[in-house]
Amino acid sequence: MTQAAVPTVLQLVQSNSLPALVQVEIEQLILRGELAVGQRVNESELAVRFGTSRGPIREALRALEESRLVRSEKNRGVFVREISVTEADEIYDVREALDQLIGQRVAERVTPEQLQGLEAVLGEMDAATGNQDVKSYHALNLKFHDMLVEFAGNARLIETYRLLTRGLLLFRLRGLQDGGGFAISNTEHRAVVEAVAARDCARAGRLLRQHAVESRARMHKAAARKSPQ
């Protein structure tokens, strides 16, 4: 009898991480509009696209449903979800409070290397602003905020923040595109980083919270522009 092959460590890592990688790719498809709001997600097409079986696709979609980016309908399938402005406002209520805490904690504990990383992303966002490349700016914007929450050094805060804000992905992109300027957004980012660099915890928290307030305002402006007159 032939002995079953023992999977290598690399194979195990690849197997365990594949649904997470697929999840990121599907998020990007939604973010870029390749999977539109209300559109049914075709598992078979995604499996072919990513060169995998349907199992990892299903796992990724379950995770995205928990993140409230997609919704599942019995006997119909999985669809890209659109949150209402009312729901987005509820998320922003919580996000503003969390951002204040994040700003304070990052200013308390930031390392020189972390500060350098934040400055580097700010520079990339300035370049995207100069090129009027809102899609690149949006991806960098998400990276910037993800770095901040990571640098806060609280695992439960990181988990809560990421789960909470994932549903705002499309609203944040629309806010940048139609809500009045991503150059202004990066000016707000830079003020936060300056406060962090100065170790001014109160100011960093206040500025990051105000940035969330302004982001909400841009979201409302974009929503108003898209509403029928």
N, CA, C and O of each residue as an XYZ file, in Angstrom:
916
protein
N       0.847     -1.190      0.000
C       0.000      0.000      0.000
C       0.889      1.248      0.000
O       1.842      1.364      0.770
N       0.545      2.152     -0.874
C       1.351      3.374     -0.992
C       1.069      4.290      0.187
O      -0.086      4.542      0.532
N       2.126      4.779      0.794
C       1.978      5.686      1.939
C       1.567      7.063      1.449
O       2.132      7.594      0.493
N       0.573      7.632      2.120
C       0.096      8.962      1.734
C       1.207      9.984      1.926
O       1.947      9.947      2.909
N       1.303     10.885      0.978
C       2.330     11.923      1.051
C       2.029     12.868      2.210
O       0.888     13.293      2.396
N       3.047     13.189      2.974
C       2.884     14.123      4.082
C       3.058     15.538      3.547
O       4.083     15.839      2.935
N       2.070     16.418      3.766
C       2.197     17.772      3.238
C       3.358     18.511      3.875
O       3.620     18.362      5.069
N       4.043     19.299      3.083
C       5.141     20.103      3.597
C       4.587     21.275      4.400
O       3.399     21.587      4.333
N       5.475     21.920      5.164
C       5.058     23.103      5.922
C       4.534     24.169      4.973
O       3.531     24.820      5.267
N       5.209     24.358      3.827
C       4.786     25.361      2.859
C       3.390     25.045      2.340
O       2.560     25.944      2.206
N       3.125     23.775      2.047
C       1.811     23.398      1.556
C       0.730     23.669      2.598
O      -0.364     24.130      2.272
N       1.054     23.376      3.853
C       0.090     23.630      4.919
C      -0.209     25.118      5.054
O      -1.362     25.526      5.200
N       0.854     25.922      5.001
C       0.671     27.373      5.106
C      -0.175     27.886      3.947
O      -1.092     28.687      4.130
N       0.157     27.402      2.742
C      -0.597     27.835      1.567
C      -2.052     27.430      1.683
O      -2.946     28.207      1.346
N      -2.296     26.210      2.161
C      -3.668     25.719      2.293
C      -4.456     26.533      3.307
O      -5.607     26.898      3.072
N      -3.811     26.815      4.451
C      -4.507     27.542      5.503
C      -4.752     29.001      5.143
O      -5.734     29.590      5.595
N      -3.881     29.590      4.343
C      -3.997     31.013      4.038
C      -4.779     31.281      2.765
O      -5.131     32.430      2.496
N      -5.057     30.265      1.984
C      -5.700     30.479      0.686
C      -7.052     31.184      0.802
O      -7.283     32.146      0.069
N      -7.962     30.752      1.692
C      -9.235     31.478      1.802
C      -9.046     32.953      2.158
O      -9.776     33.813      1.665
N      -8.049     33.244      3.027
C      -7.796     34.640      3.398
C      -7.299     35.434      2.200
O      -7.692     36.584      2.004
N      -6.428     34.815      1.396
C      -5.935     35.491      0.194
C      -7.064     35.720     -0.805
O      -7.157     36.781     -1.422
N      -7.921     34.711     -0.957
C      -9.067     34.847     -1.860
C     -10.005     35.945     -1.359
O     -10.560     36.709     -2.149
N     -10.175     36.012     -0.035
C     -11.033     37.042      0.536
C     -10.537     38.436      0.167
O     -11.326     39.303     -0.207
N      -9.235     38.644      0.274
C      -8.649     39.941     -0.076
C      -8.900     40.256     -1.545
O      -9.235     41.389     -1.892
N      -8.738     39.250     -2.411
C      -8.937     39.465     -3.842
C     -10.394     39.810     -4.159
O     -10.659     40.677     -4.992
N     -11.335     39.139     -3.501
C     -12.751     39.436     -3.740
C     -13.088     40.834     -3.228
O     -13.842     41.570     -3.864
N     -12.521     41.198     -2.068
C     -12.704     42.564     -1.559
C     -12.270     43.585     -2.610
O     -12.954     44.583     -2.836
N     -11.130     43.327     -3.247
C     -10.620     44.249     -4.260
C     -11.541     44.312     -5.472
O     -11.717     45.381     -6.055
N     -12.131     43.189     -5.858
C     -13.083     43.174     -6.975
C     -14.302     44.034     -6.650
O     -14.813     44.757     -7.505
N     -14.759     43.944     -5.400
C     -15.895     44.763     -4.968
C     -15.494     46.232     -4.945
O     -16.235     47.100     -5.408
N     -14.317     46.495     -4.404
C     -13.834     47.867     -4.272
C     -13.685     48.542     -5.636
O     -14.021     49.715     -5.800
N     -13.176     47.780     -6.618
C     -12.973     48.347     -7.954
C     -14.254     48.387     -8.784
O     -14.260     48.920     -9.893
N     -15.333     47.828     -8.251
C     -16.590     47.837     -8.985
C     -16.724     46.711     -9.985
O     -17.707     46.658    -10.724
N     -15.743     45.795    -10.025
C     -15.859     44.656    -10.928
C     -16.954     43.710    -10.464
O     -17.560     43.008    -11.273
N     -17.207     43.690     -9.163
C     -18.394     43.058     -8.607
C     -19.260     44.194     -8.072
O     -18.957     44.783     -7.035
N     -20.322     44.489     -8.780
C     -21.127     45.671     -8.469
C     -22.092     45.401     -7.328
O     -22.421     44.254     -7.025
N     -22.534     46.472     -6.711
C     -23.525     46.378     -5.641
C     -24.781     45.686     -6.184
O     -25.306     46.056     -7.234
N     -25.244     44.689     -5.454
C     -26.430     43.955     -5.865
C     -26.155     42.789     -6.794
O     -27.047     41.986     -7.069
N     -24.925     42.691     -7.279
C     -24.583     41.630     -8.231
C     -24.429     40.294     -7.518
O     -23.919     40.231     -6.399
N     -24.877     39.226     -8.178
C     -24.693     37.881     -7.642
C     -23.239     37.462     -7.853
O     -22.677     37.662     -8.930
N     -22.638     36.880     -6.818
C     -21.256     36.430     -6.891
C     -21.247     34.992     -7.423
O     -21.825     34.093     -6.813
N     -20.592     34.791     -8.553
C     -20.537     33.477     -9.185
C     -19.314     32.714     -8.666
O     -18.181     33.035     -9.025
N     -19.548     31.703     -7.821
C     -18.445     30.958     -7.213
C     -17.592     30.260     -8.269
O     -16.364     30.253     -8.175
N     -18.241     29.675     -9.273
C     -17.504     28.932    -10.302
C     -16.574     29.849    -11.083
O     -15.429     29.487    -11.352
N     -17.057     31.034    -11.448
C     -16.232     31.979    -12.200
C     -15.033     32.427    -11.367
O     -13.924     32.551    -11.886
N     -15.257     32.668    -10.073
C     -14.154     33.096     -9.204
C     -13.139     31.969     -9.025
O     -11.933     32.215     -8.983
N     -13.627     30.738     -8.920
C     -12.714     29.598     -8.780
C     -11.806     29.488     -9.997
O     -10.610     29.229     -9.859
N     -12.369     29.685    -11.193
C     -11.570     29.653    -12.424
C     -10.596     30.826    -12.438
O      -9.427     30.669    -12.789
N     -11.083     31.987    -12.057
C     -10.248     33.198    -12.078
C      -9.034     33.056    -11.157
O      -7.927     33.456    -11.519
N      -9.242     32.487     -9.970
C      -8.164     32.389     -8.987
C      -7.438     31.048     -9.049
O      -6.490     30.814     -8.300
N      -7.888     30.168     -9.944
C      -7.206     28.886    -10.105
C      -7.295     28.009     -8.879
O      -6.315     27.376     -8.488
N      -8.476     27.968     -8.265
C      -8.657     27.177     -7.055
C      -9.981     26.420     -7.136
O     -10.744     26.591     -8.087
N     -10.246     25.591     -6.142
C     -11.537     24.917     -6.062
C     -12.563     25.894     -5.481
O     -12.220     27.013     -5.101
N     -13.813     25.463     -5.418
C     -14.857     26.345     -4.894
C     -14.833     26.417     -3.366
O     -15.433     27.318     -2.779
N     -14.135     25.464     -2.713
C     -14.078     25.468     -1.250
C     -13.519     26.758     -0.672
O     -14.178     27.389      0.155
N     -12.315     27.173     -1.083
C     -11.766     28.435     -0.568
C     -12.628     29.647     -0.915
O     -12.678     30.614     -0.156
N     -13.308     29.594     -2.069
C     -14.203     30.691     -2.448
C     -15.342     30.789     -1.444
O     -15.685     31.880     -0.986
N     -15.929     29.641     -1.103
C     -17.039     29.634     -0.146
C     -16.587     30.137      1.225
O     -17.295     30.906      1.875
N     -15.404     29.698      1.657
C     -14.876     30.154      2.951
C     -14.663     31.664      2.946
O     -14.994     32.352      3.912
N     -14.108     32.167      1.852
C     -13.867     33.609      1.738
C     -15.182     34.380      1.760
O     -15.276     35.435      2.387
N     -16.199     33.852      1.076
C     -17.500     34.526      1.043
C     -18.178     34.505      2.408
O     -18.870     35.455      2.772
N     -17.982     33.424      3.167
C     -18.533     33.397      4.525
C     -17.888     34.483      5.388
O     -18.563     35.147      6.175
N     -16.581     34.653      5.231
C     -15.884     35.696      5.988
C     -16.358     37.082      5.557
O     -16.509     37.980      6.385
N     -16.590     37.246      4.266
C     -17.058     38.538      3.762
C     -18.492     38.819      4.204
O     -18.885     39.975      4.366
N     -19.270     37.753      4.397
C     -20.627     37.951      4.916
C     -20.568     38.404      6.368
O     -21.350     39.257      6.786
N     -19.643     37.834      7.139
C     -19.463     38.278      8.525
C     -19.021     39.735      8.571
O     -19.362     40.466      9.501
N     -18.257     40.156      7.558
C     -17.803     41.543      7.469
C     -18.866     42.452      6.877
O     -18.688     43.667      6.797
N     -19.989     41.839      6.458
C     -21.133     42.582      5.925
C     -20.828     43.250      4.587
O     -21.396     44.290      4.254
N     -19.922     42.635      3.824
C     -19.683     43.117      2.458
C     -20.543     42.384      1.449
O     -20.829     42.910      0.373
N     -20.958     41.169      1.789
C     -21.862     40.418      0.927
C     -22.999     39.881      1.789
O     -22.906     39.855      3.016
N     -24.073     39.454      1.129
C     -25.204     38.853      1.837
C     -25.590     37.568      1.127
O     -25.459     37.461     -0.092
N     -26.060     36.607      1.881
C     -26.451     35.316      1.337
C     -27.968     35.197      1.354
O     -28.609     35.501      2.360
N     -28.544     34.752      0.230
C     -29.983     34.524      0.130
C     -30.222     33.044     -0.137
O     -29.650     32.473     -1.066
N     -31.055     32.435      0.670
C     -31.322     31.011      0.548
C     -31.838     30.678     -0.852
O     -32.745     31.330     -1.369
N     -31.242     29.655     -1.447
C     -31.612     29.142     -2.775
C     -31.339     30.140     -3.904
O     -31.721     29.893     -5.048
N     -30.694     31.249     -3.602
C     -30.396     32.238     -4.651
C     -28.908     32.497     -4.790
O     -28.424     32.749     -5.893
N     -28.175     32.436     -3.684
C     -26.740     32.658     -3.758
C     -26.263     33.817     -2.911
O     -26.950     34.268     -1.994
N     -25.068     34.291     -3.235
C     -24.423     35.376     -2.486
C     -24.381     36.620     -3.366
O     -24.069     36.546     -4.554
N     -24.698     37.756     -2.767
C     -24.774     39.015     -3.502
C     -23.934     40.083     -2.807
O     -23.799     40.085     -1.583
N     -23.375     40.988     -3.606
C     -22.647     42.128     -3.043
C     -23.648     43.025     -2.328
O     -24.680     43.395     -2.886
N     -23.333     43.361     -1.106
C     -24.262     44.106     -0.267
C     -23.990     45.605     -0.341
O     -22.842     46.039     -0.443
N     -25.054     46.378     -0.288
C     -24.895     47.827     -0.168
C     -25.485     48.276      1.156
O     -26.647     47.998      1.451
N     -24.691     48.965      1.948
C     -25.216     49.472      3.210
C     -25.877     50.827      2.966
O     -25.499     51.572      2.061
N     -26.860     51.119      3.785
C     -27.562     52.390      3.664
C     -26.741     53.506      4.309
O     -25.813     53.245      5.075
N     -27.092     54.738      3.993
C     -26.425     55.874      4.627
C     -26.680     55.849      6.135
O     -25.808     56.211      6.926
N     -27.865     55.425      6.518
C     -28.193     55.330      7.949
C     -27.265     54.350      8.657
O     -26.755     54.639      9.739
N     -27.046     53.177      8.034
C     -26.145     52.194      8.632
C     -24.712     52.717      8.657
O     -23.983     52.506      9.626
N     -24.314     53.403      7.580
C     -22.968     53.976      7.542
C     -22.788     54.994      8.667
O     -21.725     55.064      9.285
N     -23.823     55.774      8.925
C     -23.753     56.748     10.021
C     -23.556     56.051     11.363
O     -22.797     56.521     12.210
N     -24.244     54.929     11.550
C     -24.083     54.183     12.798
C     -22.652     53.670     12.946
O     -22.089     53.685     14.040
N     -22.070     53.215     11.831
C     -20.683     52.751     11.862
C     -19.748     53.909     12.193
O     -18.814     53.759     12.980
N     -20.006     55.064     11.585
C     -19.161     56.228     11.847
C     -19.258     56.678     13.301
O     -18.271     57.154     13.863
N     -20.430     56.535     13.921
C     -20.557     56.882     15.339
C     -19.509     56.135     16.169
O     -18.858     56.710     17.042
N     -19.365     54.848     15.875
C     -18.418     54.024     16.619
C     -16.999     54.276     16.144
O     -16.068     54.330     16.947
N     -16.834     54.431     14.826
C     -15.490     54.636     14.288
C     -14.847     55.906     14.849
O     -13.648     55.919     15.128
N     -15.618     56.952     15.012
C     -15.054     58.201     15.523
C     -14.464     58.001     16.924
O     -13.382     58.502     17.231
N     -15.189     57.264     17.761
C     -14.690     57.010     19.123
C     -13.434     56.129     19.090
O     -12.481     56.369     19.831
N     -13.442     55.110     18.225
C     -12.276     54.232     18.128
C     -11.073     54.977     17.575
O      -9.950     54.764     18.032
N     -11.297     55.854     16.589
C     -10.187     56.612     16.019
C      -9.523     57.504     17.055
O      -8.304     57.671     17.049
N     -10.322     58.074     17.941
C      -9.719     58.907     18.991
C      -8.808     58.061     19.869
O      -7.706     58.486     20.215
N      -9.264     56.864     20.232
C      -8.452     55.959     21.040
C      -7.200     55.532     20.289
O      -6.116     55.470     20.869
N      -7.342     55.237     19.002
C      -6.194     54.816     18.194
C      -5.148     55.925     18.135
O      -3.960     55.673     18.334
N      -5.587     57.148     17.862
C      -4.649     58.264     17.801
C      -3.876     58.440     19.089
O      -2.666     58.667     19.076
N      -4.581     58.335     20.199
C      -3.930     58.486     21.507
C      -2.899     57.390     21.737
O      -1.775     57.673     22.151
N      -3.270     56.144     21.471
C      -2.375     55.020     21.747
C      -1.151     55.024     20.822
O      -0.043     54.702     21.251
N      -1.359     55.388     19.560
C      -0.223     55.417     18.631
C       0.773     56.488     19.055
O       1.982     56.264     19.013
N       0.268     57.658     19.466
C       1.168     58.723     19.920
C       1.956     58.287     21.161
O       3.090     58.720     21.365
N       1.358     57.442     21.973
C       2.032     56.966     23.183
C       3.173     56.002     22.871
O       4.203     56.018     23.545
N       2.989     55.154     21.838
C       3.871     54.006     21.691
C       4.573     53.907     20.345
O       5.308     52.944     20.125
N       4.384     54.849     19.443
C       4.958     54.745     18.096
C       6.490     54.664     18.157
O       7.123     55.344     18.965
N       7.069     53.833     17.304
C       8.522     53.719     17.206
C       9.013     54.571     16.040
O       8.225     54.934     15.167
N      10.299     54.893     16.016
C      10.834     55.653     14.873
C      10.592     54.944     13.540
O      10.311     55.593     12.533
N      10.702     53.617     13.535
C      10.483     52.858     12.295
C       9.024     52.954     11.852
O       8.743     53.091     10.661
N       8.108     52.882     12.797
C       6.688     52.995     12.456
C       6.366     54.394     11.940
O       5.603     54.553     10.986
N       6.945     55.392     12.566
C       6.728     56.765     12.128
C       7.260     56.965     10.712
O       6.638     57.648      9.899
N       8.384     56.380     10.431
C       8.959     56.449      9.081
C       8.026     55.786      8.070
O       7.858     56.282      6.956
N       7.422     54.665      8.459
C       6.482     53.991      7.575
C       5.265     54.840      7.270
O       4.802     54.883      6.130
N       4.743     55.516      8.283
C       3.597     56.401      8.078
C       3.959     57.555      7.144
O       3.180     57.916      6.262
N       5.134     58.126      7.341
C       5.584     59.220      6.479
C       5.720     58.755      5.027
O       5.389     59.493      4.099
N       6.209     57.524      4.842
C       6.379     56.991      3.490
C       5.031     56.849      2.787
O       4.907     57.177      1.607
N       4.026     56.362      3.506
C       2.700     56.215      2.902
C       2.097     57.583      2.594
O       1.440     57.752      1.567
N       2.315     58.554      3.471
C       1.852     59.917      3.194
C       2.449     60.441      1.885
O       1.761     61.076      1.086
N       3.737     60.165      1.681
C       4.385     60.597      0.446
C       3.767     59.943     -0.784
O       3.586     60.590     -1.815
N       3.445     58.656     -0.668
C       2.806     57.963     -1.786
C       1.414     58.531     -2.056
O       0.994     58.629     -3.209
N       0.707     58.901     -1.003
C      -0.629     59.485     -1.176
C      -0.534     60.875     -1.800
O      -1.393     61.264     -2.591
N       0.502     61.616     -1.446
C       0.712     62.917     -2.093
C       0.930     62.736     -3.596
O       0.413     63.509     -4.404
N       1.700     61.709     -3.962
C       1.953     61.437     -5.377
C       0.661     61.052     -6.090
O       0.407     61.504     -7.206
N      -0.155     60.218     -5.449
C      -1.435     59.818     -6.046
C      -2.356     61.018     -6.202
O      -3.099     61.115     -7.179
N      -2.306     61.939     -5.231
C      -3.103     63.155     -5.325
C      -2.656     63.999     -6.511
O      -3.482     64.505     -7.272
N      -1.346     64.146     -6.663
C      -0.822     64.922     -7.790
C      -1.200     64.333     -9.131
O      -1.386     65.063    -10.105
N      -1.317     63.002     -9.188
C      -1.700     62.319    -10.434
C      -3.211     62.175    -10.587
O      -3.691     61.610    -11.570
N      -3.955     62.690     -9.612
C      -5.416     62.547     -9.610
C      -5.831     61.080     -9.716
O      -6.817     60.751    -10.376
N      -5.076     60.214     -9.066
C      -5.317     58.770     -9.114
C      -6.068     58.363     -7.849
O      -5.466     57.949     -6.858
N      -7.392     58.489     -7.902
C      -8.189     58.265     -6.702
C      -8.184     56.804     -6.277
O      -8.252     56.522     -5.081
N      -8.107     55.867     -7.215
C      -8.110     54.447     -6.855
C      -6.837     54.087     -6.079
O      -6.896     53.392     -5.065
N      -5.689     54.568     -6.567
C      -4.442     54.311     -5.845
C      -4.459     54.992     -4.484
O      -4.022     54.423     -3.484
N      -4.971     56.218     -4.462
C      -5.048     56.948     -3.199
C      -5.908     56.188     -2.202
O      -5.556     56.078     -1.027
N      -7.035     55.665     -2.671
C      -7.949     54.956     -1.778
C      -7.271     53.732     -1.163
O      -7.403     53.481      0.035
N      -6.544     52.969     -1.988
C      -5.838     51.790     -1.472
C      -4.799     52.203     -0.426
O      -4.651     51.542      0.602
N      -4.082     53.296     -0.690
C      -3.082     53.789      0.261
C      -3.745     54.320      1.527
O      -3.209     54.176      2.625
N      -4.908     54.931      1.365
C      -5.653     55.446      2.505
C      -6.034     54.313      3.451
O      -5.896     54.435      4.668
N      -6.513     53.212      2.882
C      -6.846     52.050      3.699
C      -5.598     51.506      4.398
O      -5.649     51.125      5.568
N      -4.480     51.474      3.671
C      -3.221     51.000      4.248
C      -2.789     51.888      5.411
O      -2.355     51.387      6.448
N      -2.906     53.204      5.243
C      -2.513     54.161      6.279
C      -3.299     53.922      7.560
O      -2.719     53.841      8.643
N      -4.623     53.808      7.438
C      -5.456     53.606      8.626
C      -5.220     52.228      9.241
O      -5.285     52.069     10.460
N      -4.947     51.241      8.402
C      -4.663     49.909      8.923
C      -3.345     49.914      9.703
O      -3.224     49.241     10.726
N      -2.363     50.672      9.218
C      -1.098     50.795      9.945
C      -1.322     51.459     11.302
O      -0.760     51.024     12.307
N      -2.133     52.499     11.332
C      -2.386     53.193     12.594
C      -2.999     52.247     13.627
O      -2.547     52.193     14.771
N      -4.033     51.500     13.218
C      -4.675     50.610     14.192
C      -3.723     49.488     14.596
O      -3.762     49.032     15.738
N      -2.872     49.039     13.679
C      -1.871     48.019     14.010
C      -0.884     48.567     15.042
O      -0.515     47.872     15.988
N      -0.460     49.824     14.850
C       0.521     50.424     15.747
C      -0.070     50.728     17.121
O       0.673     50.968     18.073
N      -1.404     50.721     17.235
C      -2.032     50.955     18.537
C      -1.733     49.812     19.504
O      -1.784     49.994     20.720
N      -1.419     48.631     18.960
C      -0.932     47.537     19.784
C      -1.965     46.880     20.681
O      -1.637     46.426     21.777
N      -3.217     46.824     20.223
C      -4.277     46.185     21.001
C      -5.024     45.238     20.071
O      -5.738     45.677     19.170
N      -4.854     43.930     20.293
C      -5.395     42.936     19.366
C      -6.910     43.025     19.243
O      -7.441     42.898     18.140
N      -7.615     43.240     20.341
C      -9.074     43.327     20.284
C      -9.524     44.594     19.554
O     -10.514     44.573     18.822
N      -8.803     45.686     19.752
C      -9.105     46.924     19.047
C      -8.907     46.738     17.545
O      -9.729     47.191     16.748
N      -7.819     46.073     17.157
C      -7.541     45.822     15.745
C      -8.675     45.013     15.122
O      -9.178     45.356     14.052
N      -9.069     43.945     15.795
C     -10.134     43.068     15.286
C     -11.447     43.832     15.132
O     -12.117     43.736     14.103
N     -11.803     44.586     16.163
C     -13.065     45.329     16.153
C     -13.075     46.393     15.064
O     -14.058     46.542     14.338
N     -11.978     47.128     14.958
C     -11.911     48.230     13.995
C     -12.005     47.710     12.560
O     -12.746     48.255     11.742
N     -11.248     46.654     12.264
C     -11.248     46.127     10.904
C     -12.609     45.574     10.513
O     -13.071     45.789      9.393
N     -13.249     44.866     11.430
C     -14.560     44.314     11.144
C     -15.585     45.423     10.968
O     -16.449     45.351     10.094
N     -15.484     46.439     11.795
C     -16.447     47.548     11.751
C     -16.338     48.341     10.455
O     -17.348     48.659      9.827
N     -15.119     48.656     10.063
C     -14.932     49.597      8.956
C     -14.940     48.958      7.573
O     -15.000     49.666      6.568
N     -14.880     47.622      7.506
C     -14.848     46.987      6.186
C     -16.092     47.323      5.371
O     -16.017     47.492      4.153
N     -17.230     47.420      6.042
C     -18.461     47.753      5.335
C     -18.473     49.159      4.764
O     -19.321     49.488      3.935
N     -17.537     49.989      5.204
C     -17.473     51.363      4.702
C     -16.590     51.490      3.462
O     -16.410     52.597      2.955
N     -16.040     50.393      2.964
C     -15.079     50.466      1.862
C     -15.608     51.268      0.681
O     -14.955     52.195      0.203
N     -16.804     50.897      0.214
C     -17.340     51.579     -0.962
C     -17.723     53.014     -0.646
O     -17.531     53.904     -1.475
N     -18.263     53.250      0.546
C     -18.620     54.615      0.912
C     -17.380     55.504      0.983
O     -17.426     56.670      0.593
N     -16.268     54.951      1.483
C     -15.057     55.766      1.593
C     -14.511     56.114      0.215
O     -14.008     57.217      0.002
N     -14.610     55.165     -0.727
C     -14.163     55.461     -2.088
C     -15.043     56.530     -2.719
O     -14.537     57.465     -3.341
N     -16.345     56.400     -2.565
C     -17.255     57.402     -3.139
C     -17.045     58.764     -2.503
O     -17.131     59.797     -3.168
N     -16.767     58.753     -1.194
C     -16.513     60.019     -0.518
C     -15.306     60.735     -1.091
O     -15.298     61.961     -1.200
N     -14.283     59.968     -1.460
C     -13.090     60.570     -2.064
C     -13.369     61.030     -3.486
O     -12.916     62.096     -3.901
N     -14.121     60.216     -4.237
C     -14.382     60.541     -5.636
C     -15.357     61.702     -5.776
O     -15.133     62.623     -6.562
N     -16.438     61.652     -5.009
C     -17.545     62.593     -5.225
C     -17.801     63.523     -4.040
O     -18.684     64.379     -4.093
N     -17.027     63.348     -2.976
C     -17.330     64.092     -1.760
C     -16.450     65.285     -1.497
O     -16.572     65.922     -0.451
N     -15.553     65.612     -2.435
C     -14.848     66.862     -2.272
C     -13.375     66.803     -1.980
O     -12.877     67.600     -1.186
N     -12.662     65.891     -2.592
C     -11.223     66.040     -2.615
C     -10.413     65.176     -1.695
O     -10.535     65.249     -0.472
N      -9.574     64.347     -2.302
C      -8.715     63.520     -1.482
C      -7.462     64.259     -1.053
O      -6.762     63.800     -0.150
N      -7.156     65.403     -1.683
C      -6.023     66.208     -1.221
C      -6.283     66.718      0.197
O      -5.376     66.765      1.028
N      -7.535     67.099      0.460
C      -7.905     67.556      1.802
C      -7.743     66.421      2.801
O      -7.280     66.630      3.922
N      -8.128     65.215      2.385
C      -8.007     64.049      3.251
C      -6.567     63.833      3.679
O      -6.310     63.520      4.842
N      -5.615     63.995      2.752
C      -4.222     63.746      3.121
C      -3.638     64.861      3.974
O      -2.720     64.627      4.759
N      -4.162     66.068      3.828
C      -3.765     67.150      4.731
C      -4.153     66.781      6.163
O      -3.396     67.039      7.099
N      -5.317     66.184      6.329
C      -5.767     65.737      7.639
C      -4.864     64.620      8.166
O      -4.517     64.598      9.346
N      -4.486     63.688      7.277
C      -3.577     62.616      7.670
C      -2.253     63.175      8.192
O      -1.736     62.735      9.220
N      -1.723     64.146      7.466
C      -0.417     64.691      7.827
C      -0.462     65.370      9.196
O       0.490     65.279      9.971
N      -1.559     66.042      9.486
C      -1.699     66.687     10.800
C      -1.699     65.638     11.911
O      -1.126     65.860     12.977
N      -2.336     64.507     11.662
C      -2.355     63.417     12.645
C      -0.938     62.899     12.885
O      -0.522     62.721     14.030
N      -0.203     62.658     11.803
C       1.155     62.122     11.930
C       2.062     63.117     12.648
O       2.917     62.713     13.437
N       1.891     64.392     12.391
C       2.685     65.403     13.089
C       2.419     65.361     14.597
O       3.344     65.488     15.400
N       1.149     65.183     14.976
C       0.803     65.091     16.393
C       1.384     63.814     17.011
O       1.850     63.823     18.150
N       1.349     62.721     16.246
C       1.929     61.457     16.708
C       3.430     61.622     16.922
O       3.978     61.188     17.935
N       4.084     62.254     15.953
C       5.534     62.449     16.046
C       5.905     63.313     17.252
O       6.964     63.133     17.854
N       5.022     64.249     17.594
C       5.259     65.126     18.751
C       4.886     64.449     20.071
O       5.057     65.033     21.141
N       4.372     63.209     19.994
C       3.919     62.467     21.172
C       2.812     63.203     21.913
O       2.673     63.081     23.130
N       2.025     63.967     21.161
C       0.910     64.706     21.744
C      -0.334     63.826     21.644
O      -1.073     63.887     20.662
N      -0.553     63.017     22.661
C      -1.617     62.008     22.620
C      -3.008     62.635     22.462
O      -3.816     62.163     21.663
N      -3.279     63.687     23.215
C      -4.600     64.309     23.171
C      -4.875     64.880     21.790
O      -5.966     64.707     21.246
N      -3.880     65.566     21.218
C      -4.078     66.182     19.905
C      -4.184     65.119     18.818
O      -5.010     65.246     17.915
N      -3.363     64.076     18.889
C      -3.434     63.011     17.887
C      -4.805     62.344     17.908
O      -5.385     62.080     16.855
N      -5.319     62.073     19.099
C      -6.645     61.471     19.212
C      -7.726     62.385     18.688
O      -8.627     61.949     17.972
N      -7.636     63.666     19.049
C      -8.646     64.628     18.603
C      -8.625     64.787     17.086
O      -9.682     64.837     16.456
N      -7.435     64.866     16.494
C      -7.324     65.058     15.051
C      -7.783     63.827     14.265
O      -8.409     63.957     13.213
N      -7.469     62.625     14.781
C      -7.897     61.425     14.069
C      -9.411     61.274     14.156
O     -10.052     60.829     13.204
N      -9.976     61.645     15.295
C     -11.443     61.618     15.411
C     -12.063     62.634     14.458
O     -13.054     62.332     13.794
N     -11.492     63.829     14.384
C     -12.026     64.862     13.483
C     -11.906     64.426     12.032
O     -12.763     64.757     11.213
N     -10.854     63.688     11.706
C     -10.686     63.157     10.353
C     -11.842     62.215     10.016
O     -12.355     62.242      8.898
N     -12.253     61.384     10.975
C     -13.392     60.494     10.761
C     -14.678     61.303     10.573
O     -15.532     60.946      9.762
N     -14.808     62.395     11.330
C     -15.973     63.271     11.187
C     -16.024     63.854      9.773
O     -17.079     63.883      9.139
N     -14.869     64.317      9.290
C     -14.809     64.896      7.941
C     -15.051     63.826      6.873
O     -15.664     64.099      5.841
N     -14.564     62.606      7.128
C     -14.805     61.501      6.202
C     -16.297     61.210      6.103
O     -16.811     60.944      5.016
N     -16.987     61.260      7.230
C     -18.441     61.078      7.229
C     -19.121     62.177      6.410
O     -20.049     61.908      5.647
N     -18.653     63.407      6.574
C     -19.240     64.524      5.817
C     -19.040     64.329      4.315
O     -19.937     64.616      3.523
N     -17.847     63.835      3.923
C     -17.605     63.575      2.504
C     -18.516     62.466      1.993
O     -18.980     62.510      0.853
N     -18.771     61.472      2.842
C     -19.683     60.401      2.476
C     -21.081     60.946      2.223
O     -21.727     60.572      1.244
N     -21.552     61.830      3.102
C     -22.882     62.417      2.926
C     -22.953     63.276      1.660
O     -23.959     63.269      0.951
N     -21.892     64.003      1.392
C     -21.865     64.845      0.190
C     -21.942     63.987     -1.063
O     -22.656     64.319     -2.009
N     -21.205     62.886     -1.068
C     -21.223     61.978     -2.214
C     -22.600     61.347     -2.372
O     -23.103     61.227     -3.489
N     -23.214     60.941     -1.260
C     -24.537     60.319     -1.312
C     -25.579     61.288     -1.836
O     -26.467     60.904     -2.597
N     -25.468     62.558     -1.424
C     -26.409     63.577     -1.890
C     -26.280     63.808     -3.387
O     -27.278     64.030     -4.072
N     -25.054     63.756     -3.897
C     -24.829     63.957     -5.329
C     -25.428     62.830     -6.157
O     -25.830     63.040     -7.301
N     -25.489     61.625     -5.575
C     -26.000     60.480     -6.297
C     -27.509     60.320     -6.153
O     -28.123     59.547     -6.887
N     -28.111     61.049     -5.208
C     -29.548     60.923     -4.997
C     -30.298     61.653     -6.102
O     -29.825     62.680     -6.589
N     -31.476     61.136     -6.515
C     -32.269     61.825     -7.535
C     -32.739     63.180     -7.026
O     -33.138     63.328     -5.871
N     -32.683     64.152     -7.906
C     -33.076     65.515     -7.530
C     -34.599     65.666     -7.605
O     -35.127     66.742     -7.325
